[in-house]
């Protein structure tokens, strides 16, 4: 009788423990899956899939810069970025409470031109109720600030002198602005009268 009663007490606890363990595993898998789907949507330039992963607003915080978009206003910036054919990769992912800490590599035509190597960023993705609440870029790893600034200033200055019709491309974060950016980089690459920015820095 004692053994039978003990079994009646133990079995429900075992079932509950298994259910909790499965739930916790599913939540962890779900968070990782959300991050992976986010990267897949970026690489596929799939706007609808991307915004479907967010809550009502899209929050990107970059160090001291805080930017919040509704899904419609984010579309313009998304189109601008997509023109440069970006490729994203998750290098590392760790769960920290409600957040995921991600190390992400980003490479695209613009980054290759100005930085010559991919951006590596440390980011915190906050997930609430199965949706992305915010993404915080907390650090750029090994960012070559001097190279980026030198090449950007050289590009802008050269375009002002040779193709003034493209002036303003550097700040125009629309699809047409990105197309003009591509044109500016193509004209600059095909010029025959300049010293590469990296050489200028080393001199």
N, C-alpha and C positions, 0 to 999 in steps of 0.2 A: 504493500500500500504506500509506503514511504517512497520507494523507488518510482512508483507510478506518478505520485504527486510531484516529485522532483522533476520528472520528465515534463510534466505539464507546465512547470514554472520555467524550465530551461529553454525549451523549444521556442516559445514566443520571443525570448530575449535573443536567441540565435538568429531567428528570422529578422528581427528588428535590426540587429547588427549588420546583417548581410545587406538589407535594404539601404541602410545609411551609407555603407561602404560603396554600394553601387551608385547611389545618388551623388556622393562626393566625387567618384570617378567620372561620372557623366558630366558634372558641372565643370570639372577640370578639362575634360576633353572638349566640351562645348566652347570654353574660353579659347583654348588653343585653336579649335576649328574656326572660330570667328576671326581670329588673327590671320589664319591661313587663307580664309576666304577673302579677307580684306586685301591681302597681297595679290591673290589671283585676280580680283576685280581690277586692281590697279594695272597689272600687267596686260590684262585683256582690254583695257580702256572701256570697261563695262560700267557706265554711269549708273544705270538702274540697279545693278547688283550691288554696287558700292554704297549708294545712299540707303539702300534697303537694310544695310548692316547697322546704320546709325539710329539714334533716337530722333526726336523731332528736329533737333538742331545739330549742325556739324561743327564741332569745336576743335580747332587746331591751335595749340599754344606752343610757341617757339621761344624758349627762354623768357624774356620779358614781354614778348609780343603775344597778345591774346586776340584770336580771331574767331568769331562765331558767325556761321552762315546758316540761312535756311537752305533747303535742298535746291530751290530754284536759283538762288544767287550763287551757290557753289558751282553750278554747272559751267559758268563762264571760266572760272579758274581751272576747273577740271579739263575743259577743252584746251586751254592754253598749255597745260602740262602735257597733255596727251600728244600734242603736235610733235614734241621732241622725242617721242617713242621711248619712254622711260622703262627701265627694267628694275624691279625690286626683288630683293631676296632677304629672307629671314636668316640671319647668321646665328642668332641665339634667342632663346625664349625662356623666361622664368616667371612663375606665378608668385605674386606678392599680395596676399589678401585678395581684395576685389580687383587688383590690377595685374596686368601683365607687363613685365619689363622686356622690351624687345631690343635687339641689336639688328639694325636694318641697313642693307647696302642698296644704294640707288645709283644707277648709271643712266645717262641719256646724252643726246647730242650736245645740249647746252653745257652740262656738267663736264663732259669730256673736253669741250673746247676751252672752258674757263679754268678747270681744275686738273684735267688730264688723267685723273684717277677717280674712282667712284666715291660718292659721299658715304661715310659710315656714321650712322646716328644712333644714339641711345634714346629710346622712346618709352614712355609709359602709357599704356592703353587702359583706360578705365571702362569697365563693362558693368552695366546695370540692367537687370531684368532681361538678360539675353541680347542686349544691344550695346553698341559702342556709345559711351557717353562723351568721352573726350580722348584726344591723343596729345600728349605733351612731349615735344622734343626737348630733352634736358641737356644734351651734349652732342656736338659734332666731334668725332674722333679723328685726330690727325688732319684737321682741316688746314689747308695751306692758304691762309688769309692773304699773304703778300702776293702770291701768284694769282689768286682769284681777282684781287683788286687791280693789279697791273694789267692783266689781260682784258678785263672789262673796260678799264679806262682807255687802253690802247684801241680797243674795238670801237668804243663810242666816239673817240676823237677822230679816228680814221674815217668813220662813216660820215661824220659831220662835214669833213672836208671833201669827200668823194661821192657820197650818195645822200645828200641832205634830205631827199624825199623820204628817207627811212628814219629820220630823227624822231626820237620819242619811243622807239621800239623797246628800249631797255626797261621802261616802266609800264608798258601797255600789256596788261595780263588778260588779254582776250585772245580768241583764236587767231584773229588777223594780226594781233601784236606778235604772237608766236611765229606766224608765217614770215612777218617782217624780220624777226630776230634771225630766223633761218637764212633769209636772204642776206642779211648783214654779215653773218658768219661765213657764208659762201663767198661773198665779194671779198671779205677780208682774207680768207684762206688763199684766194686766187691772185692776190696782189703780189707784186714782185719787188717791192721797195722797202721792206721792213725787217727788223731784227726780232726774233721770237722773244716774248716777254720774259721767259725764264732766263735767257741770256742777259737781258737788261738788268734783271735782279742780281745776277751773279757778278756783273761788272762793277 
